[in-house]
Amino acid sequence: MHGTRAKVTAFAITLPLVFSALLFGYDPPISSPGSPRGSDPVLGERIAKGVVFDGRLWILGTMSARNDRSGGLVSFGLSDNSRTVHFERGVLDIARSARDLWILRRGVEAGSFVCSVWRQKGFETLGKFEMSGKDEPIALLNSAGMPVVLSSQTIRSLGTDGHSWHVTELKGKVGSGVQVSAASPQGGGSIYVGVDVGEWGGGLQQIDLRTGMVNGVERRDSKELCAGPLNRECDPVTGVISDPQNKDCVIASVGLVHLFHSTGRLLRVCGQDVTLVSELPLSDKNEKWPQTEAFYGLAPSADGGFWAITPRALYHYSASGTKEEKHPLPTLESVSGVRLSRALPGVIVLQTDVNWAVSTSGYTPLVVPLEGPRQTN
């Protein structure tokens, strides 16, 4: 129950629930694998992203595009837990392909940015560029094996020479939110941007890499309030990854826990076509507002399927979208100052409270897939 529906029903349910909670207490509907304990001296208060590459776990701390006092990048050896600080601040995003690991960071001059690639012993610069005060980086992502920088006004794609950037002006406005996720299908050609504004929805957009055209992607099956399964006004999109089975599609996750109500689903999006992949019930479907698992992250798996995480569990899906496994969230342990778990096969579960800002879901961790067979891009 969120978005417009939450506004309409807030007075009907919020006061009794809050009064009951204050008077009698209540059990949180969702358990937490552990709350943050202090902050890392480099990563700061919150972990934004994790990637496994070249036998190391790379962890990025959060920052804004205009704040160079955060955004540290640290890596840990998977075999010995050795910790290396690569940048103490200024890193905006990190992304990988099957062959390369890239980062986007602030340059020395105001308004300048640098995209670099990891080359065994350090990062080498691929290209530098400047942005106007009105333009701001949103994401660095892999599109058909090449790095792409999405900003609020442009798309920058690395040229075939490996150093120059092709710039395309956006035709339309990219949505903004507390959290934004982006991914390109395996075949490239477009970017899908998921926006999470919690109870206010967020939705999904598609951007044509060739023309820069920005289009909203929705599917409303009825005229009812918050009709879905993908509704910009009501559905926060919490994750987007390339579809492992369909080269022109992506998988998107929806999740929200608000006013003691949980809702979420997994969707396959191909252009403007939206189909339901998975929806896991938590209550009787005949209830007025049935509850479902809220998904808060996606990650590809080495076997060609994908992982999806909720505040309750980690699920493994086949490439076709069939749910194959359910794992309770593991206990997290401190490793060189960062809380994580390697107890589950094929993934690292990494503590963060990044979802807390837009949902009462607790400290839903990040799921970071381990390296597997080489991919096609």
C-alpha positions as CSV (number, residue, x, y, z in Angstrom):
1,M,0.0,0.0,0.0
2,H,1.8,3.1,-1.2
3,G,1.7,6.1,-3.5
4,T,-1.7,7.5,-4.1
5,R,-3.4,4.6,-2.3
6,A,-1.3,5.3,0.8
7,K,-2.4,8.9,0.8
8,V,-6.1,8.0,0.5
9,T,-6.0,5.4,3.3
10,A,-3.5,7.0,5.6
11,F,-6.0,8.5,8.0
12,A,-8.0,5.3,8.1
13,I,-5.2,3.0,9.3
14,T,-2.1,5.0,10.4
15,L,-3.4,6.4,13.7
16,P,-4.8,3.1,15.0
17,L,-1.6,1.3,14.1
18,V,0.7,3.9,15.6
19,F,-1.4,4.1,18.8
20,S,-1.4,0.3,19.1
21,A,2.3,0.2,18.6
22,L,3.0,2.9,21.2
23,L,0.6,1.5,23.7
24,F,1.3,-2.3,23.5
25,G,4.4,-2.5,21.4
26,Y,4.7,-4.7,18.3
27,D,7.0,-7.3,16.7
28,P,8.7,-5.9,13.6
29,P,7.2,-7.7,10.6
30,I,10.6,-8.2,9.1
31,S,13.8,-9.3,10.9
32,S,17.1,-7.6,10.4
33,P,20.5,-9.4,9.8
34,G,22.2,-6.8,11.9
35,S,22.2,-3.0,12.2
36,P,25.2,-0.8,11.2
37,R,27.7,-0.3,14.0
38,G,29.6,2.9,13.5
39,S,31.1,3.9,10.1
40,D,34.1,2.8,8.1
41,P,36.8,5.6,8.0
42,V,36.9,5.4,4.1
43,L,33.5,4.1,3.1
44,G,31.7,6.4,5.5
45,E,28.2,5.8,7.0
46,R,26.7,3.8,4.1
47,I,27.9,1.2,1.6
48,A,26.4,1.9,-1.9
49,K,27.6,-0.9,-4.0
50,G,29.7,-4.1,-4.2
51,V,31.3,-5.8,-7.1
52,V,33.5,-9.0,-7.3
53,F,36.3,-8.7,-9.9
54,D,39.8,-10.1,-10.3
55,G,39.6,-12.1,-7.1
56,R,38.6,-9.1,-5.0
57,L,35.5,-7.7,-3.5
58,W,35.2,-4.0,-4.4
59,I,33.1,-1.8,-2.1
60,L,32.0,1.7,-2.8
61,G,30.8,4.2,-0.2
62,T,27.9,6.6,-1.0
63,M,28.4,10.1,-2.1
64,S,26.6,12.8,-4.2
65,A,28.0,14.1,-7.5
66,R,28.9,17.5,-6.0
67,N,30.4,16.3,-2.7
68,D,34.0,15.2,-2.9
69,R,34.3,14.4,0.8
70,S,32.8,10.9,0.4
71,G,32.7,8.1,-2.1
72,G,35.7,6.0,-1.0
73,L,36.6,2.8,-2.8
74,V,38.1,-0.2,-1.0
75,S,38.8,-3.7,-2.2
76,F,39.3,-7.0,-0.2
77,G,41.1,-10.1,-1.3
78,L,38.7,-13.0,-1.4
79,S,41.5,-15.5,-0.5
80,D,43.1,-13.6,2.4
81,N,40.7,-10.6,3.2
82,S,43.6,-8.2,2.6
83,R,42.3,-4.7,2.4
84,T,43.4,-2.0,-0.1
85,V,42.2,1.6,-0.2
86,H,42.1,2.7,-3.8
87,F,40.4,6.1,-3.3
88,E,39.6,7.8,-0.1
89,R,36.9,9.9,-1.7
90,G,35.4,11.1,-4.9
91,V,34.2,7.9,-6.6
92,L,30.7,8.1,-7.9
93,D,30.1,4.7,-9.3
94,I,31.6,1.3,-10.2
95,A,30.7,-1.1,-13.0
96,R,32.1,-4.2,-14.7
97,S,31.9,-6.3,-17.8
98,A,33.3,-9.8,-18.2
99,R,36.7,-8.3,-19.0
100,D,36.9,-5.0,-17.3
101,L,36.2,-3.1,-14.1
102,W,35.5,0.7,-14.5
103,I,35.0,3.5,-12.1
104,L,33.6,7.0,-12.5
105,R,35.2,9.7,-10.2
106,R,35.5,13.4,-9.8
107,G,38.4,15.1,-11.4
108,V,40.7,17.7,-9.9
109,E,39.0,20.7,-11.6
110,A,35.5,21.7,-10.6
111,G,32.9,20.1,-12.8
112,S,35.4,17.6,-14.3
113,F,35.0,13.8,-14.2
114,V,37.2,10.8,-15.0
115,C,36.4,7.3,-16.1
116,S,39.1,4.7,-15.4
117,V,39.7,1.0,-16.0
118,W,41.4,-1.4,-13.6
119,R,44.7,-2.9,-15.1
120,Q,46.0,-5.4,-12.5
121,K,48.1,-2.9,-10.5
122,G,46.1,0.3,-10.7
123,F,43.5,2.3,-12.5
124,E,44.2,3.8,-15.9
125,T,42.3,6.8,-17.3
126,L,40.0,6.0,-20.2
127,G,38.7,9.5,-20.6
128,K,38.1,12.9,-18.9
129,F,35.1,15.2,-19.5
130,E,33.4,18.2,-18.0
131,M,29.8,18.8,-17.1
132,S,27.9,22.0,-16.7
133,G,26.5,23.0,-13.3
134,K,23.1,21.8,-14.4
135,D,24.3,18.4,-15.5
136,E,25.0,15.7,-13.0
137,P,26.2,12.0,-13.3
138,I,23.6,9.4,-12.5
139,A,25.2,6.1,-13.2
140,L,28.1,4.3,-14.8
141,L,27.0,1.1,-16.5
142,N,28.0,-1.7,-18.9
143,S,26.3,-1.6,-22.3
144,A,27.3,-4.5,-24.6
145,G,30.8,-4.6,-23.0
146,M,31.6,-0.9,-23.1
147,P,31.2,1.8,-20.3
148,V,28.4,4.3,-20.6
149,V,28.0,7.3,-18.4
150,L,24.4,8.5,-17.9
151,S,23.9,12.0,-16.6
152,S,20.8,14.1,-16.1
153,Q,21.2,15.7,-19.5
154,T,23.5,13.5,-21.6
155,I,24.7,10.0,-22.4
156,R,28.5,9.5,-22.9
157,S,29.5,6.3,-24.7
158,L,33.2,5.3,-25.0
159,G,34.4,5.2,-28.6
160,T,36.0,2.3,-30.4
161,D,39.5,4.0,-29.8
162,G,39.0,3.4,-26.1
163,H,39.6,7.1,-25.1
164,S,37.1,9.5,-26.9
165,W,33.5,9.8,-25.8
166,H,30.4,10.1,-28.0
167,V,27.9,12.5,-26.4
168,T,24.2,12.3,-27.0
169,E,21.8,14.9,-25.6
170,L,18.8,13.5,-23.7
171,K,15.4,14.2,-25.1
172,G,13.3,14.1,-22.0
173,K,13.9,14.2,-18.2
174,V,15.3,11.3,-16.3
175,G,13.5,10.6,-13.0
176,S,15.2,11.3,-9.7
177,G,14.8,9.6,-6.4
178,V,16.5,8.6,-3.2
179,Q,17.9,5.7,-5.1
180,V,18.4,5.2,-8.8
181,S,19.5,2.0,-10.6
182,A,20.4,1.5,-14.2
183,A,21.1,-1.3,-16.6
184,S,21.4,-2.0,-20.3
185,P,20.2,-5.2,-22.0
186,Q,22.9,-7.7,-23.2
187,G,22.4,-6.5,-26.7
188,G,22.9,-2.8,-25.8
189,G,21.0,-0.1,-27.6
190,S,19.1,1.2,-24.6
191,I,19.3,2.0,-20.9
192,Y,16.6,1.2,-18.3
193,V,16.5,3.5,-15.3
194,G,14.7,2.4,-12.1
195,V,13.7,5.1,-9.6
196,D,12.9,4.5,-6.0
197,V,11.0,7.2,-4.1
198,G,9.5,4.9,-1.5
199,E,5.8,5.4,-0.8
200,W,5.7,7.9,-3.6
201,G,6.6,5.3,-6.2
202,G,9.3,6.0,-8.8
203,G,8.8,3.7,-11.8
204,L,10.9,2.8,-14.8
205,Q,12.2,4.6,-17.8
206,Q,13.8,3.5,-21.1
207,I,16.5,5.6,-22.8
208,D,17.5,5.1,-26.5
209,L,21.3,5.2,-26.6
210,R,21.2,6.4,-30.3
211,T,18.7,9.2,-30.1
212,G,18.7,10.0,-26.4
213,M,14.9,9.7,-26.3
214,V,13.5,9.1,-22.7
215,N,10.3,7.2,-22.4
216,G,8.4,6.0,-19.4
217,V,7.6,2.3,-19.1
218,E,4.3,1.3,-17.4
219,R,1.7,-1.4,-17.3
220,R,-1.6,-0.7,-15.6
221,D,-4.1,-3.6,-16.0
222,S,-7.1,-1.6,-14.7
223,K,-8.3,1.9,-13.8
224,E,-8.1,1.1,-10.1
225,L,-5.9,3.2,-7.8
226,C,-2.2,2.0,-8.1
227,A,-3.1,-0.6,-10.7
228,G,0.0,-2.4,-11.8
229,P,2.2,-4.4,-12.1
230,L,4.3,-1.3,-13.0
231,N,2.9,2.0,-12.0
232,R,5.1,5.2,-11.8
233,E,3.0,6.8,-9.1
234,C,3.0,3.8,-6.8
235,D,5.8,1.3,-7.6
236,P,9.4,2.0,-6.5
237,V,11.8,0.2,-8.8
238,T,14.6,-1.0,-6.5
239,G,16.9,-2.8,-9.0
240,V,17.5,-3.4,-12.7
241,I,19.8,-6.0,-14.4
242,S,20.2,-7.4,-17.9
243,D,17.8,-10.3,-18.6
244,P,20.1,-13.4,-18.7
245,Q,17.7,-15.1,-21.2
246,N,16.5,-12.3,-23.5
247,K,19.2,-10.1,-25.0
248,D,16.9,-7.1,-25.6
249,C,15.3,-7.2,-22.1
250,V,15.9,-6.4,-18.5
251,I,14.7,-7.8,-15.1
252,A,13.4,-5.1,-12.7
253,S,12.5,-5.5,-9.0
254,V,9.8,-3.6,-7.1
255,G,9.7,-3.3,-3.3
256,L,8.2,-1.3,-0.5
257,V,7.5,-1.9,3.1
258,H,5.3,1.0,4.4
259,L,2.7,1.3,7.2
260,F,3.3,-2.3,8.2
261,H,2.5,-3.4,4.6
262,S,4.8,-5.2,2.2
263,T,4.5,-5.3,-1.6
264,G,6.8,-6.3,-4.4
265,R,7.4,-8.3,-7.5
266,L,9.9,-9.1,-10.3
267,L,9.2,-8.0,-13.8
268,R,10.6,-8.7,-17.3
269,V,10.7,-5.6,-19.5
270,C,11.3,-5.7,-23.2
271,G,10.9,-2.3,-24.7
272,Q,7.4,-1.2,-23.6
273,D,6.3,-4.8,-22.9
274,V,6.1,-5.6,-19.2
275,T,5.4,-9.2,-17.9
276,L,5.3,-10.5,-14.4
277,V,8.1,-12.9,-13.5
278,S,7.5,-13.5,-9.8
279,E,5.3,-12.4,-7.0
280,L,5.6,-14.1,-3.6
281,P,2.5,-13.9,-1.4
282,L,2.7,-13.1,2.3
283,S,-1.0,-13.1,2.9
284,D,-4.3,-14.3,1.5
285,K,-4.6,-13.1,-2.0
286,N,-8.3,-12.4,-1.4
287,E,-7.5,-9.6,1.2
288,K,-8.3,-6.1,0.1
289,W,-4.6,-5.3,-0.1
290,P,-2.8,-8.6,-0.2
291,Q,0.8,-8.5,0.9
292,T,3.8,-9.8,-1.2
293,E,7.5,-10.0,-0.7
294,A,9.3,-6.7,-1.2
295,F,12.4,-7.1,-3.5
296,Y,15.3,-4.8,-2.8
297,G,18.0,-5.9,-5.2
298,L,19.0,-8.1,-8.1
299,A,22.2,-9.6,-9.2
300,P,23.2,-12.1,-12.0
301,S,24.4,-15.5,-10.9
302,A,27.3,-17.5,-12.4
303,D,24.9,-20.3,-13.7
304,G,23.1,-17.9,-16.0
305,G,20.2,-17.2,-13.6
306,F,19.9,-14.4,-11.1
307,W,19.5,-13.6,-7.4
308,A,16.8,-11.5,-5.8
309,I,17.0,-10.3,-2.2
310,T,14.2,-9.3,0.2
311,P,14.2,-8.3,3.9
312,R,13.4,-11.9,4.7
313,A,15.5,-14.1,2.3
314,L,17.7,-14.5,-0.7
315,Y,16.1,-16.2,-3.7
316,H,17.7,-17.8,-6.7
317,Y,15.9,-17.8,-10.0
318,S,16.7,-19.6,-13.3
319,A,17.2,-17.6,-16.4
320,S,13.6,-18.2,-17.3
321,G,12.4,-16.7,-14.0
322,T,11.5,-19.9,-12.2
323,K,12.2,-19.7,-8.4
324,E,14.6,-22.5,-7.6
325,E,16.0,-21.8,-4.1
326,K,15.3,-19.8,-1.0
327,H,18.0,-19.0,1.6
328,P,17.4,-17.3,4.9
329,L,19.6,-14.2,5.3
330,P,22.9,-15.3,7.0
331,T,24.5,-13.9,10.0
332,L,26.9,-11.1,9.1
333,E,30.5,-11.0,10.4
334,S,33.1,-8.3,10.5
335,V,35.8,-8.7,7.9
336,S,38.4,-5.9,7.9
337,G,35.9,-3.5,9.3
338,V,33.0,-4.4,6.9
339,R,30.1,-6.7,7.9
340,L,29.4,-9.5,5.4
341,S,28.8,-13.2,4.9
342,R,30.1,-15.8,2.4
343,A,28.0,-18.6,3.9
344,L,25.8,-18.9,0.9
345,P,27.0,-20.5,-2.4
346,G,27.8,-18.1,-5.2
347,V,27.2,-14.8,-3.5
348,I,28.5,-12.4,-0.8
349,V,25.9,-10.8,1.4
350,L,27.0,-7.3,2.4
351,Q,25.6,-5.1,5.0
352,T,24.1,-1.7,4.1
353,D,21.2,0.5,5.3
354,V,20.8,2.1,1.9
355,N,17.1,1.0,1.7
356,W,16.3,2.4,5.1
357,A,15.9,5.9,3.7
358,V,12.8,5.0,1.7
359,S,11.3,2.0,3.3
360,T,10.7,0.6,6.8
361,S,12.2,-2.7,5.6
362,G,15.1,-2.7,8.0
363,Y,18.7,-3.2,7.0
364,T,18.2,-5.2,3.8
365,P,21.7,-6.2,2.7
366,L,23.3,-6.1,-0.7
367,V,23.8,-9.3,-2.7
368,V,27.1,-9.4,-4.6
369,P,27.6,-12.4,-7.0
370,L,30.9,-14.2,-7.1
371,E,32.7,-14.5,-10.4
372,G,31.7,-17.4,-12.6
373,P,32.0,-18.5,-16.3
374,R,32.9,-15.7,-18.7
375,Q,30.0,-13.9,-20.2
376,T,29.4,-12.8,-23.7
377,N,29.9,-9.0,-23.1
